[in-house]
């Protein structure tokens, strides 16, 4: 039998049990909440990392695509700016720069920047081995700086107030064992320290960017070699006819100006330049006595001359890098109204490069000494081009060319 004391003890134990259960439940609830917060935090971090990786992959895919093909090639400056922007986005930073090595004085200069004052970007020059970026370029190893005010390696202690952050990371752009530049990224206010993951991401980006920069350099050197070769060949063609000496060089000059004035892509501008240089290459297959004949050509001789675009096309077509130029050479004697040769193409059927060459070729022919006459006045040549606008010549090309000539005449006067 339970007495009154037993009931009291039992009641106290029951209350204690309820309190213990309640505290345990609260601890479990708090633990679950902490777990949920931790899981949510991890999910957010995973999502952020996934977005960073996606951005990096997009950039690397673009760089790789360039490496596989020179179509739509970027300049060094364009690539540097693109890499800087992506690096800042990956690091959630609003300030960074990409520095390249000037081989002439062995100094780093800022090729592209984001969030830096224009005067700092324009004036900064760092010798290899000096300062943080210079050390990175010298050692080929990344460096993290926690506070540029306290770091003796930082060369500009008096300019720290210009930066929104006082810590940054610097990684080298490497091609094999050679450094071609340095990528610097300032930490945002939220970031107190960069992680190993950040260094790895920037290193991957910097290494791929370095390879692409190297490819651009090689591509530009190759293009320069091709251009010099084509220019030499064009001069050899001009030398065959003393009356057209420097004809190709003048044509190239105006072809470039017209193409740029028409806002054509840089790759197309170069193709038009090649076409202007080489449009008469087919005259190699024409007898000199016909080319230099002082009198009027016979019908047979005129037909022979008309073969030079076809001959030129056959010469150029097998050369891979000149393949886009071959049609421009083939059709540079076509008329806008369809009365030209060799195929009687009209209007937009004629490649734009051919239409440009047709205008500058006619102008240069009129303003140069010929075997059968002296050079005609510039004003007369312009008038003839305008008379032929819409029939022999593309009206848009004529208008652009006349504007260029007027601008040149204004600058001379």
C-alpha positions in Angstrom: 0.0 0.0 0.0 1.3 3.4 -1.0 1.2 6.0 1.8 1.1 9.8 1.4 4.9 10.1 1.4 5.2 7.5 -1.4 2.7 9.5 -3.6 4.7 12.7 -3.0 8.0 10.9 -3.9 6.4 9.4 -6.9 5.0 12.8 -8.0 8.4 14.4 -7.6 10.1 11.7 -9.7 7.4 12.1 -12.4 8.0 15.9 -12.5 11.7 15.3 -12.7 11.2 12.8 -15.5 9.0 15.3 -17.4 11.6 18.1 -16.9 14.4 15.7 -18.2 12.3 14.7 -21.2 11.5 18.3 -22.0 15.2 19.3 -21.8 16.2 16.3 -23.8 13.6 17.2 -26.4 14.8 20.8 -26.5 18.4 19.6 -26.9 17.4 17.4 -29.8 15.4 20.2 -31.3 18.3 22.6 -31.0 20.7 19.9 -32.4 18.3 19.4 -35.3 18.1 23.1 -35.9 21.9 23.4 -35.9 22.1 20.4 -38.2 19.5 22.0 -40.5 21.5 25.3 -40.4 24.7 23.4 -41.1 23.1 21.5 -43.9 21.6 24.8 -45.4 25.1 26.4 -45.1 26.7 23.5 -46.8 24.1 23.5 -49.5 24.6 27.2 -50.1 28.4 26.7 -50.2 28.0 23.8 -52.6 25.7 25.9 -54.8 28.2 28.7 -54.7 31.1 26.4 -55.5 29.1 24.8 -58.3 28.4 28.3 -59.8 32.1 29.1 -59.6 33.0 25.9 -61.3 30.4 26.5 -64.0 31.9 30.0 -64.6 35.4 28.6 -64.7 34.4 25.8 -67.1 32.7 28.3 -69.4 35.8 30.4 -69.5 38.1 27.4 -70.0 35.9 26.1 -72.8 36.1 29.5 -74.5 39.9 29.5 -74.1 40.1 25.9 -75.4 37.9 26.8 -78.4 40.4 29.5 -79.3 43.3 27.1 -78.9 41.6 24.8 -81.4 40.7 27.5 -83.9 41.9 31.0 -84.7 38.4 32.0 -85.9 37.3 35.1 -84.1 40.7 35.5 -82.5 40.9 37.9 -79.6 43.7 40.4 -79.1 45.9 40.2 -76.1 44.1 43.1 -74.5 40.7 41.5 -75.1 41.8 38.2 -73.6 43.4 39.9 -70.6 40.2 41.8 -69.8 38.1 38.7 -70.2 40.4 36.7 -67.9 40.4 39.5 -65.3 36.6 39.8 -65.3 36.1 36.1 -64.9 38.7 35.8 -62.2 37.0 38.6 -60.2 33.6 36.9 -60.7 35.0 33.6 -59.5 36.5 35.2 -56.4 33.4 37.4 -55.8 35.8 40.4 -56.0 35.3 43.8 -57.5 39.0 44.6 -58.1 41.8 42.8 -59.9 44.3 43.1 -62.7 46.2 41.0 -65.2 49.8 42.1 -65.8 52.0 41.0 -68.7 55.8 41.1 -69.1 57.2 43.8 -71.4 60.2 42.0 -72.9 61.9 45.2 -73.8 62.5 46.4 -70.3 61.7 43.2 -68.3 58.9 44.9 -66.4 55.3 44.0 -65.6 52.6 46.3 -66.9 48.8 46.2 -66.4 47.2 44.9 -69.6 43.7 44.8 -68.1 42.0 45.7 -64.8 38.7 45.9 -63.0 37.9 48.2 -60.1 41.3 50.0 -60.2 41.7 53.8 -60.8 42.6 54.5 -64.4 45.8 56.4 -63.4 47.0 53.4 -61.3 46.3 51.0 -64.2 48.1 53.2 -66.7 51.1 54.1 -64.7 52.0 50.9 -62.8 55.2 49.3 -63.9 57.0 46.7 -61.7 60.4 45.1 -62.4 60.7 41.4 -62.2 61.7 40.4 -58.7 60.4 43.6 -57.0 57.1 43.8 -55.1 54.5 41.0 -54.8 53.7 40.7 -58.5 57.4 40.9 -59.4 58.3 38.2 -56.9 55.5 36.0 -58.3 56.8 36.5 -61.8 60.3 35.6 -60.6 59.5 32.6 -58.5 56.6 31.3 -60.5 54.7 30.7 -57.2 51.4 32.2 -56.1 51.4 34.6 -53.1 48.6 35.6 -50.7 48.9 39.0 -48.9 46.8 39.4 -45.8 47.4 43.2 -45.4 49.3 45.3 -47.9 49.8 48.0 -45.3 51.9 45.7 -43.2 53.6 43.7 -46.0 57.0 45.1 -46.7 57.0 43.4 -50.2 54.1 45.7 -51.3 55.6 48.6 -53.4 52.8 51.2 -52.9 52.1 51.6 -49.2 50.9 55.2 -49.7 48.2 54.2 -52.2 46.4 51.5 -50.1 43.5 53.9 -49.5 42.7 53.7 -53.2 41.8 50.0 -52.8 38.6 48.8 -51.3 40.5 45.8 -49.9 43.9 45.5 -48.3 44.4 41.8 -49.0 44.8 40.0 -52.3 46.1 36.9 -54.1 48.6 36.9 -56.9 49.2 33.9 -59.2 51.6 33.5 -62.2 50.6 32.9 -65.8 52.9 30.0 -66.8 53.8 28.5 -70.1 55.9 25.4 -69.2 58.5 26.8 -66.9 58.3 30.4 -68.3 56.2 33.1 -66.7 54.4 35.5 -69.2 52.3 37.5 -66.7 50.7 37.7 -63.3 47.0 37.7 -62.2 46.1 39.7 -59.1 42.8 39.6 -57.4 41.8 41.8 -54.4 39.7 40.2 -51.7 36.2 41.5 -51.2 35.0 42.9 -47.8 33.3 39.6 -47.0 36.5 37.5 -47.6 39.0 37.6 -44.7 41.2 34.9 -46.2 41.6 33.0 -49.5 41.3 29.3 -49.4 43.4 26.6 -51.1 40.4 26.1 -53.4 40.7 29.7 -54.5 44.3 29.3 -55.3 43.6 26.2 -57.4 40.8 27.8 -59.3 42.9 30.9 -60.2 45.9 28.8 -61.0 43.9 26.7 -63.5 42.5 29.8 -65.1 45.9 31.6 -65.2 47.7 28.6 -66.7 45.0 28.2 -69.5 45.1 32.0 -70.1 48.9 31.8 -70.4 48.7 29.1 -73.1 46.1 31.1 -75.0 48.2 34.3 -74.8 51.1 32.2 -76.2 48.8 31.0 -79.0 47.8 34.6 -79.8 51.5 35.5 -80.0 52.3 32.6 -82.3 49.3 33.3 -84.4 50.1 37.0 -84.8 53.8 36.2 -85.7 52.6 33.7 -88.3 50.1 36.2 -89.7 52.9 38.8 -89.9 55.1 36.3 -91.7 52.3 35.5 -94.2 51.6 39.2 -94.7 55.3 40.0 -95.4 55.4 37.0 -97.8 52.3 38.2 -99.7 53.6 41.7 -99.8 56.9 40.6 -101.3 55.1 38.6 -103.9 52.8 41.5 -104.7 55.8 43.8 -105.2 57.4 41.2 -107.5 54.2 41.3 -109.6 54.3 45.1 -109.7 58.0 45.0 -110.7 57.0 43.0 -113.8 55.1 46.2 -115.0 57.0 49.4 -114.3 53.8 51.4 -114.8 52.1 49.8 -111.9 55.0 50.0 -109.4 53.7 50.3 -105.8 50.1 49.6 -107.2 49.6 46.7 -104.7 50.9 48.7 -101.7 48.6 51.6 -102.4 45.7 49.2 -103.0 46.3 47.5 -99.6 46.4 50.9 -97.8 43.0 51.9 -99.2 41.5 48.5 -98.9 42.3 48.4 -95.2 40.8 51.9 -94.6 37.6 51.1 -96.5 37.2 47.7 -94.7 37.7 49.4 -91.3 35.4 52.3 -92.2 32.7 49.7 -93.0 33.3 48.1 -89.6 34.3 44.7 -90.9 35.7 42.1 -88.4 39.5 42.3 -88.1 40.0 38.9 -89.8 38.0 40.1 -92.8 40.0 43.3 -92.9 43.2 41.3 -93.2 41.6 39.1 -96.0 40.7 42.2 -97.9 44.2 43.6 -97.5 45.5 40.3 -99.0 43.1 40.5 -101.9 44.2 44.1 -102.6 47.8 43.0 -102.6 47.3 39.9 -104.7 44.4 40.7 -107.1 46.7 41.0 -110.0 48.8 37.9 -109.2 47.3 36.2 -112.3 49.2 38.6 -114.5 52.2 36.3 -113.9 50.7 34.1 -116.6 50.2 37.0 -119.0 52.9 37.8 -121.6 54.9 41.0 -120.8 54.5 42.3 -124.3 50.7 42.5 -123.8 51.0 44.1 -120.3 53.4 46.7 -121.6 51.9 47.4 -124.9 51.7 51.2 -125.4 48.9 51.1 -128.0 45.4 49.8 -128.0 45.0 46.0 -127.3 43.4 43.8 -129.9 40.3 41.8 -129.1 42.4 38.6 -128.6 44.8 40.5 -126.3 41.9 41.8 -124.2 40.5 38.3 -123.9 44.0 37.2 -122.7 44.1 39.9 -120.1 40.6 38.9 -118.8 42.1 35.5 -117.9 44.2 37.0 -115.0 41.5 36.7 -112.3 41.0 33.0 -113.1 44.8 32.4 -113.2 45.1 34.2 -109.9 42.4 32.1 -108.3 44.1 28.9 -109.4 47.4 30.1 -107.9 45.9 31.1 -104.6 43.2 28.5 -104.0 45.6 25.6 -103.0 47.2 27.8 -100.2 45.1 27.1 -97.1 45.6 30.5 -95.3 44.7 32.3 -98.6 41.6 30.2 -99.3 39.2 33.0 -98.2 41.0 35.5 -100.4 40.8 33.4 -103.6 37.1 34.3 -104.4 37.9 38.0 -103.9 40.7 37.8 -106.5 38.5 35.7 -108.9 35.7 38.2 -108.9 37.4 41.6 -108.6 36.6 42.4 -112.3 32.8 41.7 -111.9 30.5 44.7 -112.3 27.8 45.6 -109.8 25.2 45.5 -112.6 26.3 42.0 -113.8 28.2 43.1 -116.9 31.7 42.2 -115.6 33.8 39.0 -115.9 34.5 36.1 -115.5 31.0 34.9 -114.5 28.8 38.0 -114.7 27.9 38.1 -111.0 25.9 41.1 -109.8 25.2 43.0 -106.5 25.6 41.0 -103.4 26.6 37.9 -105.4 30.0 39.5 -105.7 32.1 39.1 -102.5 32.4 42.4 -100.6 36.2 42.1 -100.8 36.0 42.0 -104.6 33.8 45.0 -104.6 36.3 47.0 -102.5 39.2 45.9 -104.7 37.3 46.9 -107.8 36.9 50.5 -106.6 40.5 51.0 -105.5 41.9 49.2 -108.5 40.0 51.5 -110.9 41.0 54.6 -109.0 44.6 53.6 -108.9 44.6 52.7 -112.6 43.2 56.2 -113.5 45.6 58.1 -111.3 48.7 56.2 -112.4 50.8 56.6 -115.5 49.9 53.9 -118.1 51.7 52.8 -121.2 49.1 54.6 -123.4 48.5 57.8 -121.3 49.6 59.9 -118.4 48.0 59.8 -114.9 44.6 61.4 -114.8 43.7 64.1 -112.1 42.4 62.9 -108.8 39.1 64.9 -109.2 38.5 63.2 -112.6 39.0 59.8 -111.1 36.6 60.5 -108.2 34.0 61.8 -110.7 34.4 58.6 -112.8 33.9 56.4 -109.7 30.7 58.3 -108.9 29.4 58.0 -112.4 30.0 54.2 -112.2 28.3 53.9 -108.8 25.5 51.4 -109.1 26.6 50.1 -112.5 30.3 49.1 -112.4 30.8 49.7 -108.7 29.1 49.1 -105.3 27.6 52.5 -104.3 28.3 52.0 -100.6 32.0 51.2 -101.3 32.3 54.2 -103.6 30.7 56.5 -100.9 33.1 55.2 -98.2 36.1 55.5 -100.5 35.3 59.1 -101.5 34.9 60.1 -97.9 38.4 58.6 -97.1 39.9 60.6 -100.0 38.2 63.8 -98.9 39.5 63.3 -95.3 43.0 62.7 -96.7 42.8 65.8 -98.8 41.6 67.9 -95.8 44.4 66.6 -93.6 47.0 67.5 -96.3 45.6 71.0 -96.7 
